[in-house]
Amino acid sequence: MEETTKTKKVDKKVDIIQKLRIRVFAYEHKILDSSIKQIIDTALRFDANISGPIPLPTEIKKYTVNRSSFVHKDAREQFEMRVHRRLIDILNPSAKIIEALTNLSLPSGVSIDVKIM
């Protein structure tokens, strides 16, 4: 007795999830947190699905400078710049959300990097 096996082709519906990844940089963390709050409030007004803000590691740049120009080489000063970063993901953004975020005015000293994944 011969058995035949039938294989069924299953069409899997794959939902493509678009993600709007926003990275925000600033030297002062208070200004950064206020601008993050503005971005989140704007996105929530249009019922967006948000994950974040995720704090990323603070980048610290240190500079060592001699106090005197000729003698006293042991006398030095150190300066540092701290760059605070946050990350926000918006899942399946609509055109209204993107338009509202582009028209958003943020304080000076805040940099934004936006990628669509």
C-alpha distances in whole Angstrom, upper triangle without the diagonal:
4,7,10,13,16,19,23,26,28,32,34,38,40,44,46,49,52,55,59,60,64,66,69,72,75,78,79,77,78,78,75,74,76,74,70,71,72,69,67,69,69,65,65,67,64,61,60,57,59,59,62,64,63,66,66,68,72,73,76,78,81,84,87,90,94,96,99,99,101,101,100,96,95,96,93,91,87,86,82,80,78,75,73,69,67,64,62,59,58,55,54,58,59,61,64,64,64,67,69,68,70,73,73,77,76,79,81,79,76,73,70,67,64,61,58,54
4,7,10,13,16,19,23,25,29,31,35,37,40,43,46,49,52,55,57,60,62,66,69,72,75,76,74,76,75,72,71,73,71,68,68,69,66,64,66,66,62,62,64,61,58,57,54,56,56,59,62,61,64,63,65,69,70,73,75,78,81,84,87,91,93,96,96,98,99,97,93,92,93,90,88,85,83,80,78,75,72,70,67,64,61,59,56,55,52,51,55,56,58,61,61,61,64,66,65,67,70,70,73,73,76,78,76,73,70,67,64,61,57,54,51
4,6,10,13,16,19,22,25,28,31,33,37,40,42,46,48,52,53,57,59,63,66,69,72,73,70,72,72,68,67,69,67,64,65,66,62,60,63,62,58,58,60,57,55,53,51,53,52,55,58,57,60,60,62,65,67,70,72,75,78,81,84,88,90,93,93,95,96,94,91,90,90,87,85,82,80,76,74,71,69,67,63,61,57,56,52,52,48,48,51,52,55,58,57,57,61,62,62,63,66,67,70,70,73,74,73,69,67,63,60,58,54,51,48
4,6,10,13,16,19,22,25,28,31,34,37,39,43,45,49,51,54,57,60,63,67,70,71,68,70,69,66,65,67,65,62,63,63,60,58,60,59,56,56,58,55,52,51,48,50,50,53,56,55,58,58,60,63,64,68,70,73,76,79,82,86,88,91,91,93,94,92,89,88,88,85,83,80,78,74,72,69,66,64,61,58,55,53,50,49,46,45,48,49,52,55,54,54,57,59,59,60,63,64,67,67,70,71,70,67,64,61,58,55,51,48,45
4,6,10,13,15,19,21,25,27,31,33,36,39,42,46,47,51,53,57,59,63,66,67,64,66,66,62,61,63,61,58,59,60,56,54,57,56,52,52,54,51,49,47,45,47,46,50,52,51,54,54,56,60,61,64,66,70,73,76,79,82,85,88,88,90,91,89,85,84,85,82,80,76,74,71,69,66,63,61,57,55,51,50,46,46,42,41,45,46,49,51,51,51,54,56,55,57,60,60,64,64,67,68,67,63,61,57,54,51,48,45,42
4,6,10,12,16,18,22,24,28,30,33,37,39,43,45,49,51,54,57,61,64,65,63,64,64,60,59,61,59,56,57,57,54,52,54,53,49,50,51,48,46,44,42,44,44,48,50,49,53,52,55,58,59,63,65,68,71,74,78,81,84,86,86,88,89,88,84,83,84,80,78,75,73,69,67,64,61,59,55,53,49,48,44,43,40,38,42,43,45,48,48,48,51,53,52,54,57,58,61,61,64,66,65,61,58,55,52,49,45,42,39
4,6,9,13,15,19,21,24,27,30,33,36,39,41,45,47,51,54,57,60,61,59,61,60,56,56,57,55,52,53,54,50,49,51,50,46,46,48,45,43,41,39,41,41,44,47,46,49,49,51,55,56,59,61,65,68,71,74,77,80,83,83,85,86,84,81,80,80,77,75,71,69,66,63,60,57,55,52,49,46,44,40,40,36,35,39,40,42,45,45,45,48,49,49,50,53,54,57,58,61,62,61,57,55,51,48,45,42,39,35
4,6,9,12,15,18,22,24,27,30,33,37,39,43,45,49,52,55,58,59,57,58,58,54,53,55,53,50,51,51,48,46,48,47,43,43,45,42,40,38,36,38,38,42,45,44,47,47,50,53,54,58,60,63,66,70,73,76,79,82,82,84,85,83,80,79,79,76,74,70,68,64,62,59,56,54,50,47,44,42,38,37,33,32,36,37,39,42,41,42,45,46,46,48,51,51,55,55,58,59,59,55,52,49,46,43,39,36,33
4,6,9,13,15,19,21,24,27,30,34,36,40,42,46,49,52,56,57,54,56,55,51,51,52,50,47,48,48,45,43,45,44,40,41,43,39,37,36,34,36,36,39,42,42,45,44,47,50,51,55,57,61,64,67,70,73,76,79,79,81,82,81,77,76,77,73,71,67,65,61,59,56,53,51,47,45,41,39,35,34,31,29,33,34,36,39,39,39,42,43,43,44,47,48,52,52,55,56,56,52,49,46,43,40,36,33,30
4,6,9,12,15,18,21,24,27,31,33,37,39,43,46,49,53,54,51,53,52,48,48,49,47,44,45,45,42,40,42,41,37,37,39,36,34,32,30,33,33,36,39,38,42,42,44,48,49,53,55,58,61,64,68,71,74,77,77,79,80,78,75,74,74,71,68,65,63,59,56,53,50,48,44,42,38,36,32,31,27,26,30,31,33,36,35,36,39,40,40,42,44,45,49,49,52,54,53,49,47,43,40,37,34,30,27
4,6,9,13,15,18,21,25,28,30,34,37,40,43,47,50,51,49,50,49,46,45,46,44,41,42,42,39,37,39,38,34,35,36,33,31,29,28,30,31,34,37,37,40,40,43,46,47,51,53,56,59,63,66,69,72,75,75,77,78,77,74,73,73,69,67,63,61,57,54,51,48,46,42,39,36,34,30,28,25,23,26,27,30,32,32,32,35,37,37,38,41,42,46,46,49,51,50,46,44,40,37,34,31,27,25
4,6,9,12,15,18,21,25,27,31,33,37,40,44,47,48,45,47,46,42,42,43,41,38,39,39,36,34,36,35,31,32,33,30,28,26,24,27,27,30,33,33,36,36,39,42,44,47,50,53,56,59,63,66,68,71,71,74,75,73,70,69,69,66,63,60,57,54,51,48,45,42,39,36,32,30,26,25,21,20,24,25,27,30,30,30,33,34,34,36,39,39,43,43,46,48,47,43,41,37,34,31,28,25,22
4,6,9,12,16,19,22,25,28,31,35,38,41,45,45,43,44,43,40,39,40,38,35,36,36,33,31,33,32,28,28,30,27,25,23,21,24,25,28,31,31,34,35,38,41,42,46,48,52,55,58,61,65,67,70,70,73,74,72,69,68,68,64,62,58,56,52,49,46,43,40,37,34,30,28,24,22,19,17,20,21,24,26,26,26,29,31,31,32,35,36,39,40,43,45,44,41,38,34,32,29,25,22,20
4,6,9,12,15,19,21,25,28,31,34,38,41,42,40,41,40,37,36,37,35,32,33,33,30,28,31,29,26,26,28,25,23,21,19,21,22,25,28,28,31,31,34,37,38,42,44,48,51,54,57,61,63,66,66,69,70,69,65,65,64,61,58,54,52,48,45,42,39,37,33,30,27,24,21,19,16,14,18,19,22,25,24,24,27,29,28,30,33,33,37,37,40,42,41,37,35,31,28,25,22,19,16
4,6,9,12,16,18,22,25,28,32,35,39,39,37,38,37,34,33,34,32,29,30,30,26,25,27,26,22,23,25,21,20,17,16,18,19,22,25,25,29,29,32,35,36,40,42,46,49,53,55,59,61,64,64,67,68,67,64,63,62,59,56,52,50,46,43,40,37,34,31,28,24,21,18,16,12,11,14,16,18,21,20,21,24,25,25,26,29,30,33,34,37,38,38,34,32,28,26,22,20,16,14
4,6,10,13,16,19,22,25,29,32,36,37,35,36,35,31,31,32,29,27,28,28,24,23,26,24,20,22,24,21,19,16,15,17,18,21,23,23,27,27,30,33,34,38,39,43,46,50,52,56,58,61,61,64,65,64,61,60,60,56,53,50,47,43,40,37,34,32,28,25,21,19,15,14,11,9,12,14,16,19,18,18,21,23,22,24,27,27,31,31,34,36,35,31,29,25,22,19,16,13,10
4,6,10,12,16,19,22,26,29,33,33,31,32,31,28,27,28,26,23,24,24,21,20,22,21,17,18,21,18,16,13,12,13,14,17,19,20,23,23,27,29,31,35,37,40,43,47,50,53,55,58,59,61,63,61,58,57,57,53,50,47,44,40,37,34,31,28,25,22,18,16,12,10,7,6,10,12,15,17,16,16,19,20,19,21,24,24,28,28,31,32,32,28,26,22,20,16,14,11,9
4,7,10,13,16,19,23,26,30,31,29,30,29,25,25,26,23,21,22,22,18,18,20,19,15,17,19,16,16,12,11,12,13,16,18,19,22,22,25,28,29,33,34,38,41,45,47,51,53,56,56,59,60,59,56,55,54,51,48,44,42,38,35,32,28,26,22,20,16,14,10,9,6,5,7,10,12,15,13,12,16,18,16,18,21,21,24,25,28,29,29,25,23,19,17,13,10,7,6
4,6,10,13,16,19,23,26,27,25,27,25,22,22,23,20,17,19,19,15,15,18,17,13,15,18,16,15,11,10,10,10,13,14,15,18,18,22,24,25,29,31,35,38,41,44,48,49,52,53,56,57,55,53,52,51,47,45,41,38,34,31,28,25,23,19,16,12,10,6,6,5,6,7,11,13,15,12,12,15,16,14,16,19,19,22,22,25,26,26,22,20,16,14,10,8,6,5
4,6,10,13,16,20,23,24,23,24,22,19,19,20,17,15,17,16,12,13,16,14,11,14,16,14,14,11,10,10,10,12,13,14,17,17,21,22,23,27,29,33,35,39,41,45,47,50,50,53,55,53,51,50,49,45,42,39,36,32,29,26,22,20,16,14,11,8,6,5,6,8,7,10,11,13,10,9,13,13,11,13,16,16,18,18,21,23,22,18,16,12,10,7,6,5,6
4,7,10,13,17,20,21,20,21,20,16,17,18,15,13,16,16,12,13,16,15,13,15,18,17,17,13,12,10,10,10,11,11,14,13,17,18,20,23,25,29,32,35,38,42,43,46,47,50,51,50,47,46,45,41,39,35,32,28,25,22,19,17,13,11,7,6,5,7,9,11,10,14,15,16,13,12,15,15,12,14,17,16,18,17,20,21,20,16,14,10,8,6,5,6,7
4,6,10,13,17,18,17,18,16,13,14,15,12,10,13,13,10,11,14,13,12,15,17,17,17,14,13,11,11,10,9,10,12,12,16,17,18,21,23,27,29,33,35,39,41,44,44,47,49,47,45,44,43,39,36,33,29,26,22,20,16,14,10,8,6,5,6,8,11,13,12,15,16,16,13,11,14,14,10,12,15,13,15,14,16,17,16,12,10,7,6,5,7,9,11
4,7,10,14,15,14,16,14,11,12,14,12,10,13,14,11,13,16,16,15,18,20,20,20,17,17,13,12,11,9,9,10,9,12,13,14,17,19,23,26,29,32,36,37,40,41,44,45,43,41,40,39,35,32,29,26,22,19,16,12,11,7,6,5,7,9,11,15,17,16,19,19,20,16,15,17,17,13,14,17,15,16,14,15,16,14,10,8,6,5,6,9,12,13
4,7,11,12,11,13,11,7,10,11,9,8,12,12,10,12,15,15,15,18,20,20,21,18,18,15,14,12,10,10,10,10,12,12,13,16,18,21,24,28,30,34,35,38,39,42,43,42,39,39,37,33,30,27,23,20,16,14,10,8,6,5,6,8,11,14,17,20,18,20,21,21,17,16,18,17,13,14,16,13,13,11,12,12,10,7,6,5,6,9,12,15,17
4,7,9,9,12,10,7,10,12,10,10,14,14,13,15,18,18,19,21,23,24,25,22,22,19,17,15,12,12,11,10,11,10,10,13,14,18,20,24,26,30,31,34,35,38,39,38,36,35,33,29,26,23,20,16,13,10,7,6,5,7,9,12,15,17,21,23,22,24,24,24,21,19,21,20,16,16,18,16,15,12,12,11,8,6,5,6,8,12,14,18,20
4,6,7,9,7,6,9,11,10,11,14,15,14,17,19,20,20,23,25,26,27,24,24,21,20,17,14,14,12,12,12,10,11,12,14,17,19,22,24,28,29,32,33,36,37,36,34,33,31,27,24,21,17,14,11,8,6,5,7,9,12,15,18,20,24,26,24,27,27,26,23,22,23,21,18,18,19,17,15,11,10,9,6,5,6,9,12,15,18,21,23
4,7,9,8,8,11,13,13,14,17,18,18,20,22,23,24,26,28,29,30,28,28,24,23,20,17,17,14,13,13,10,10,10,11,14,16,19,21,25,25,28,29,33,34,32,30,30,28,24,20,17,14,11,7,6,5,6,9,12,15,18,21,24,28,30,28,31,31,30,27,25,26,25,21,22,23,20,18,14,12,11,7,8,10,13,15,19,22,25,27
4,6,6,6,9,10,11,13,15,16,17,19,20,22,23,25,26,28,29,27,27,24,23,19,16,16,14,14,14,11,12,13,14,16,18,21,23,27,27,30,32,35,36,34,32,31,29,26,22,19,16,13,10,8,8,7,10,12,16,18,22,24,28,30,28,31,31,30,26,26,27,25,21,22,23,19,17,14,11,11,8,9,12,14,17,20,23,26,28
4,6,5,6,9,10,10,12,14,15,16,18,20,21,22,24,26,27,25,24,21,20,16,13,13,11,12,12,10,12,13,16,18,21,24,26,29,29,33,35,38,38,36,35,33,31,28,24,21,18,15,12,9,9,6,9,10,13,16,19,22,25,28,27,29,30,28,25,25,26,24,21,22,23,19,18,14,12,13,11,10,12,14,17,19,22,25,27
4,5,5,6,9,10,11,13,14,16,17,19,20,21,23,25,26,24,25,21,20,17,14,15,13,15,16,14,16,17,19,21,24,27,28,32,31,35,37,40,41,38,37,36,33,30,26,24,21,18,15,13,12,10,12,12,16,17,21,22,26,29,27,29,30,28,25,25,26,23,20,22,22,18,16,13,11,13,11,11,14,16,19,21,24,27,29
4,6,5,6,9,10,11,12,14,15,17,19,20,21,24,25,23,24,21,20,17,14,16,14,16,17,15,17,18,20,22,24,27,29,32,32,35,37,40,41,39,38,37,34,31,27,25,21,19,15,13,12,10,11,12,15,16,20,21,25,27,25,27,27,25,22,22,23,20,17,19,18,15,13,9,7,9,8,8,11,13,16,19,22,25,27
4,6,5,6,9,10,11,12,14,15,17,18,20,22,23,21,21,18,17,14,11,12,11,12,14,12,14,16,18,21,24,27,29,32,33,36,37,41,42,40,38,37,35,31,28,25,21,18,15,12,10,8,8,8,11,12,16,18,22,24,22,25,25,24,20,20,21,19,16,17,18,14,13,10,9,10,9,7,9,10,14,16,19,22,23
4,5,5,6,9,10,11,12,14,15,16,18,21,21,19,19,16,15,12,9,11,10,13,15,14,16,18,21,24,26,30,32,35,35,39,40,44,44,42,41,39,37,34,30,27,24,21,18,15,13,10,10,9,11,12,16,17,21,24,22,24,25,23,20,20,22,19,16,18,19,15,14,11,11,13,12,10,13,13,16,17,20,22,24
4,5,5,6,9,10,11,12,14,15,17,19,20,19,20,17,17,14,12,14,14,16,18,17,20,21,24,26,29,32,34,37,37,40,42,45,46,44,43,42,39,36,32,29,26,23,20,17,16,13,13,12,14,14,17,18,22,24,22,24,24,22,19,19,20,17,15,17,17,13,12,9,9,12,12,10,13,14,17,18,21,23,25
4,5,5,6,9,10,11,12,14,16,18,19,17,18,15,16,13,11,14,14,16,18,17,19,21,23,26,28,32,33,37,37,41,42,45,46,45,43,42,40,36,33,30,26,23,20,17,15,13,12,10,12,12,15,16,20,22,19,21,21,19,16,16,17,14,11,13,13,10,9,6,7,10,11,8,10,10,13,15,18,20,22
4,5,5,6,9,10,11,12,14,16,17,15,15,12,12,10,7,10,11,13,16,16,18,21,23,26,29,32,35,38,39,42,43,47,48,46,44,43,41,37,34,31,27,24,21,18,15,12,10,8,9,8,12,13,17,19,17,19,20,19,15,15,17,14,11,14,15,11,12,9,11,13,13,10,11,10,13,13,16,18,20
4,5,5,6,9,10,10,12,15,15,14,15,12,13,11,9,12,13,16,19,19,22,24,27,29,32,35,37,41,41,45,46,49,50,48,47,45,43,40,36,33,30,27,24,21,18,15,14,11,12,11,14,14,17,20,18,20,20,18,15,16,17,14,12,15,15,12,13,11,12,15,16,13,15,14,16,16,19,21,23
4,6,5,6,9,10,11,13,15,14,15,13,15,13,12,15,16,19,22,21,23,26,28,31,33,37,38,42,42,46,47,50,51,50,48,47,45,41,38,35,31,28,25,22,20,17,16,13,14,12,15,14,18,19,17,18,18,16,13,14,14,11,9,12,12,8,9,8,11,14,15,12,14,13,16,16,19,20,22
4,6,5,6,9,10,12,13,11,13,10,12,11,10,13,15,17,20,20,22,25,27,31,33,37,39,42,43,46,47,50,52,50,48,47,45,42,38,35,32,28,25,22,19,16,14,12,11,9,11,11,14,16,13,15,15,14,10,11,12,9,7,10,11,8,10,9,12,15,16,12,13,11,13,12,15,16,19
4,5,5,6,9,10,10,9,10,8,10,9,9,12,14,17,20,21,24,26,29,32,35,38,41,44,45,48,49,53,54,52,50,49,47,43,40,37,33,30,27,24,21,18,15,12,11,8,10,9,13,15,13,15,16,14,11,12,14,11,10,13,14,11,13,13,15,18,19,15,16,14,15,14,16,17,19
4,5,5,6,9,10,10,12,10,13,12,12,16,18,21,24,24,27,29,32,35,38,41,43,47,47,50,51,55,56,54,52,51,49,46,42,39,36,32,29,26,24,20,19,16,15,12,14,12,15,17,14,15,16,14,11,13,14,11,10,14,14,11,13,13,16,19,20,17,18,16,18,17,19,20,22
4,6,5,7,9,9,12,11,14,14,14,17,19,22,25,25,28,30,33,36,38,42,44,47,48,51,52,55,57,55,53,52,50,47,43,40,37,33,30,27,24,22,19,17,16,13,14,12,14,15,12,13,13,10,8,10,10,7,7,11,10,8,11,12,15,19,20,17,17,15,17,15,18,18,20
4,5,6,7,6,8,8,11,12,12,16,18,21,24,25,27,30,33,36,39,42,44,48,49,52,53,56,58,56,54,53,51,48,44,41,38,34,31,28,25,22,19,16,14,11,11,8,11,12,9,10,11,9,6,9,10,8,8,11,12,11,14,14,18,21,22,18,18,15,16,14,16,15,17
4,5,5,5,8,8,11,12,13,17,19,22,26,27,29,32,35,38,41,44,47,50,51,54,55,59,60,58,56,55,53,49,46,43,39,36,33,30,27,24,21,18,16,13,12,10,12,13,11,12,14,12,9,12,14,11,11,15,15,14,17,17,20,23,24,21,21,19,20,18,19,18,20
4,6,8,11,12,15,16,17,20,23,25,29,30,32,35,37,41,43,47,49,52,53,56,57,60,62,60,58,57,55,52,48,45,42,38,35,32,29,26,24,21,19,16,16,13,15,15,12,12,13,10,9,12,13,10,11,15,14,13,16,17,20,24,25,22,23,20,21,19,21,20,22
4,6,9,11,15,16,18,21,24,26,30,31,33,36,38,42,44,48,50,54,54,58,58,62,63,61,60,59,57,53,50,46,43,40,36,33,30,27,25,21,19,16,15,11,12,12,9,9,10,7,6,10,11,9,11,14,14,14,17,19,22,25,27,23,23,20,21,18,19,18,20
4,7,9,13,15,16,20,23,25,29,30,33,36,39,42,45,48,51,54,55,59,59,63,64,62,60,59,57,54,50,47,44,40,37,34,31,27,25,21,19,15,14,10,11,11,10,10,12,10,9,12,14,12,13,17,17,17,20,21,24,27,28,25,25,22,22,19,20,18,20
4,6,10,12,14,17,20,22,26,27,30,33,36,39,42,46,48,52,53,56,57,60,61,59,57,56,55,51,48,44,41,38,34,31,28,25,22,18,16,12,10,7,7,8,7,8,11,10,8,11,13,12,12,15,17,16,19,20,23,26,26,23,22,19,19,16,16,15,16
4,7,10,12,15,18,20,24,26,29,32,35,38,41,45,47,51,52,56,56,60,61,59,56,55,54,50,47,44,41,37,34,30,27,24,21,17,14,11,8,6,5,7,8,11,14,14,11,13,16,15,14,18,20,18,22,22,25,27,27,23,23,19,19,16,16,15,15
4,6,9,11,15,17,20,22,25,28,31,34,38,41,44,47,49,52,53,56,57,55,53,51,50,46,43,40,37,33,30,27,24,20,17,13,11,7,6,5,6,10,10,13,15,15,12,13,16,15,13,17,19,17,20,19,22,24,24,20,20,17,17,14,15,14,15
4,7,8,12,14,18,20,22,26,29,32,35,39,42,45,47,50,51,54,55,53,50,49,48,44,41,38,35,31,28,25,22,18,15,12,9,6,5,6,8,12,12,16,19,18,15,16,19,18,16,19,21,19,22,20,23,25,24,20,20,17,16,15,15,15,15
3,5,8,11,15,17,19,23,26,29,32,36,38,42,43,47,48,51,51,49,47,46,44,41,38,34,31,28,25,21,18,15,12,8,6,5,6,9,11,15,15,18,20,20,16,17,20,18,16,19,21,18,20,18,20,22,21,18,17,15,15,14,15,16,16
4,6,9,13,14,17,20,23,27,30,33,36,40,41,44,45,48,49,47,45,43,42,38,35,32,29,25,22,19,16,12,10,6,5,5,8,10,13,17,16,20,21,21,17,18,20,18,16,18,20,17,19,16,18,20,18,15,15,13,14,14,16,17,17
4,6,10,12,15,18,21,25,28,31,34,38,39,43,44,47,47,45,43,41,40,36,33,30,27,24,21,17,15,11,9,5,5,6,9,12,15,18,18,22,24,24,20,20,23,21,18,21,23,20,21,19,20,21,19,16,16,14,15,15,16,17,17
4,7,8,12,15,18,21,25,28,31,34,36,39,40,43,44,41,39,37,36,33,30,26,24,20,17,14,12,8,6,5,6,9,12,16,18,22,22,25,27,26,22,22,25,23,20,22,24,21,22,19,19,20,18,15,15,14,15,16,17,20,20
4,6,9,12,16,19,22,25,29,32,34,37,38,41,41,39,37,35,34,31,28,24,22,18,16,12,10,8,5,6,7,11,13,17,19,23,23,26,27,28,24,23,26,25,21,23,25,23,23,20,20,20,18,15,14,14,14,16,17,19,19
4,6,9,13,16,19,22,26,29,31,34,35,38,38,36,33,32,31,28,25,21,19,15,14,10,9,7,7,9,11,14,17,21,23,26,26,30,31,31,28,27,29,28,25,26,28,25,25,22,22,22,18,16,16,16,16,18,19,22,22
4,6,10,13,16,19,22,26,27,31,32,35,35,33,31,29,28,25,22,18,16,12,10,6,6,5,6,9,12,16,19,22,25,29,28,31,32,32,28,27,30,28,25,26,28,25,24,21,20,19,16,15,15,16,16,19,21,24,24
4,7,10,13,17,20,23,25,28,29,32,33,31,28,27,26,22,20,16,14,10,8,6,5,7,8,12,14,18,21,24,27,30,29,33,33,33,30,28,31,30,26,26,28,26,25,22,21,19,16,15,14,16,16,19,21,24,25
4,6,10,13,16,20,22,25,26,29,29,27,25,23,22,19,16,12,10,7,6,5,6,9,11,15,18,22,25,28,31,34,33,36,36,37,33,32,34,32,29,29,31,28,27,23,22,20,17,17,17,19,19,23,24,28,28
4,7,10,13,17,19,22,23,25,26,24,22,21,20,16,14,10,8,5,5,6,8,12,14,18,20,24,27,30,33,36,35,38,38,38,35,33,35,34,30,30,32,30,28,25,23,21,17,18,17,20,20,24,26,29,30
4,7,10,14,16,19,20,22,23,21,18,17,16,13,10,7,6,4,7,9,12,15,17,21,24,28,31,34,37,40,39,42,42,42,39,37,38,37,34,34,35,33,31,28,25,23,20,21,21,23,24,28,29,33,34
4,7,10,12,15,16,19,20,18,15,15,14,10,8,6,5,6,9,12,14,18,20,24,27,31,34,37,40,42,41,44,44,44,41,39,40,39,36,35,37,35,32,29,27,24,21,22,22,25,26,30,32,35,36
4,7,9,12,13,16,16,14,12,11,10,7,6,4,6,9,12,15,18,21,24,28,31,34,37,40,43,46,45,48,48,48,45,43,44,43,40,39,41,38,36,33,30,27,24,26,26,29,30,34,35,39,40
4,6,9,10,12,13,12,10,10,9,6,5,6,8,11,14,17,20,24,27,30,33,37,40,43,46,49,47,50,50,50,47,45,46,45,41,41,42,40,37,34,31,28,25,27,28,31,32,36,38,42,43
4,6,7,9,9,8,7,8,6,4,6,9,11,15,18,21,24,27,30,34,37,41,44,47,50,53,51,54,53,53,50,48,49,48,45,44,45,43,41,37,35,32,29,31,32,35,36,40,42,45,46
4,7,9,9,8,8,9,6,5,6,10,12,16,19,22,25,28,32,35,39,42,45,48,51,54,53,55,55,54,51,50,50,49,46,45,46,44,41,38,35,32,29,32,33,36,37,41,43,47,48
4,6,6,6,7,9,7,8,10,13,15,19,22,26,29,32,35,39,42,45,48,51,55,57,56,58,57,57,54,52,53,52,49,48,49,47,44,41,37,35,32,35,35,39,40,44,46,50,51
4,7,8,8,11,10,11,12,15,17,21,23,27,29,33,36,40,43,46,49,52,55,57,56,58,58,58,55,53,53,52,49,48,49,47,44,41,38,35,32,35,36,39,40,44,46,50,51
4,7,8,11,11,12,15,18,20,23,26,30,33,36,39,43,46,49,52,55,58,61,59,62,61,61,58,56,57,56,53,52,53,51,48,45,42,39,36,39,39,42,43,47,49,53,54
4,6,9,9,11,15,18,21,24,27,30,33,37,40,44,47,50,53,56,59,62,61,63,63,63,60,58,59,58,54,54,55,52,50,46,43,40,38,40,41,44,45,49,51,54,55
4,5,6,9,12,15,18,22,25,28,32,35,38,42,45,48,51,55,58,60,59,62,62,61,58,56,58,57,53,53,54,51,48,45,42,39,37,39,40,43,44,48,50,53,54
4,6,7,11,14,17,20,23,26,29,33,36,39,42,46,49,52,55,58,57,59,59,59,56,54,56,55,51,51,52,49,47,44,41,38,35,37,38,41,41,45,47,51,51
4,6,10,12,16,19,22,25,29,31,34,38,41,45,48,51,54,57,56,59,59,59,56,54,55,54,51,50,52,49,47,43,40,38,35,37,37,40,41,45,47,50,51
4,7,10,14,17,21,24,27,30,33,37,40,43,47,50,53,56,55,57,57,57,54,52,53,52,49,48,49,47,44,41,38,35,32,35,36,39,40,44,46,49,50
4,7,10,13,17,20,23,26,29,33,36,40,43,46,49,52,51,54,54,53,50,48,50,49,45,45,46,43,41,37,34,32,29,31,32,35,36,40,42,45,46
4,7,10,14,17,20,23,26,30,33,37,40,43,46,49,48,50,50,50,47,45,46,45,42,42,42,40,37,34,31,28,25,28,29,32,33,37,39,43,44
4,7,10,13,17,19,23,26,30,33,36,40,43,46,44,47,47,47,44,42,43,42,39,39,40,37,35,31,28,26,23,25,26,29,30,34,36,39,40
4,7,10,14,16,20,23,27,30,33,37,40,43,41,44,44,43,40,39,40,39,35,35,36,33,31,27,25,22,19,21,22,25,27,30,33,36,37
4,7,10,13,16,20,23,26,30,33,36,39,38,40,40,40,37,35,37,35,32,32,33,31,28,25,22,20,17,18,19,22,23,27,29,33,34
4,7,10,13,17,20,23,27,30,33,36,34,37,37,37,33,32,33,32,28,28,30,27,25,21,19,17,13,15,15,18,20,23,26,29,31
4,6,10,13,17,20,23,26,30,33,31,34,34,34,31,29,31,30,26,26,28,25,23,20,18,16,13,13,14,16,18,21,24,27,28
4,6,10,13,17,20,23,26,29,28,31,31,31,27,26,27,26,23,23,25,22,21,17,16,14,11,10,11,13,14,18,20,23,25
4,7,11,14,17,20,24,27,25,28,29,29,25,24,26,24,21,22,23,20,19,16,15,15,11,10,11,12,14,16,19,22,23
4,7,10,14,17,20,23,22,25,26,26,22,21,23,22,18,19,21,19,18,15,15,15,12,10,10,10,11,13,15,18,19
4,7,10,13,17,20,19,22,23,23,19,19,21,20,16,18,20,17,18,15,16,16,14,11,11,10,11,12,14,17,17
4,7,10,13,16,16,19,21,21,17,16,19,18,15,17,19,17,18,16,17,19,17,13,12,10,10,10,11,13,14
4,7,10,13,12,16,17,17,14,14,17,16,12,15,18,15,17,16,18,19,18,15,14,11,11,10,11,12,13
4,6,10,10,13,16,16,13,13,16,16,13,16,18,17,19,18,21,22,22,18,16,13,12,10,10,10,10
4,7,6,10,12,13,9,10,14,13,11,14,17,16,19,18,21,23,23,19,18,14,14,11,11,10,10
4,6,9,12,14,11,12,15,15,14,17,19,19,22,22,25,27,27,23,21,18,16,13,12,10,10
4,6,10,12,10,11,14,15,14,16,19,19,23,23,27,29,29,25,23,19,18,14,13,10,10
4,7,8,6,7,10,11,11,13,15,16,19,20,24,26,26,22,21,17,16,12,12,9,11
4,5,5,7,9,10,11,13,15,16,20,21,25,27,28,24,23,19,18,15,14,12,14
4,5,5,6,9,10,11,12,14,18,20,24,26,27,24,22,19,18,15,15,12,15
4,6,5,6,9,10,11,12,16,18,22,24,26,23,22,19,19,16,17,15,18
4,5,5,6,9,10,11,14,16,20,22,23,20,19,16,16,13,14,13,16
4,5,5,6,9,10,14,15,19,21,22,18,17,14,13,10,11,11,14
4,5,5,6,9,12,15,18,20,22,19,18,15,15,13,14,14,17
4,6,5,6,10,12,16,19,20,18,17,15,16,14,16,16,19
4,5,5,9,10,14,16,17,14,14,11,12,10,13,13,17
4,5,8,10,14,15,17,14,13,11,12,10,13,14,17
4,6,10,13,15,17,15,15,13,15,14,17,17,21
4,6,10,12,15,12,13,11,14,13,17,18,21
4,7,9,12,10,12,11,15,15,19,20,24
4,7,9,7,9,10,13,14,18,20,23
4,6,6,9,11,15,17,21,23,26
4,6,8,11,15,17,21,24,27
4,7,10,13,16,20,23,26
4,7,10,13,17,20,22
4,7,10,14,17,20
4,6,10,13,16
4,7,10,13
4,7,10
4,6
4
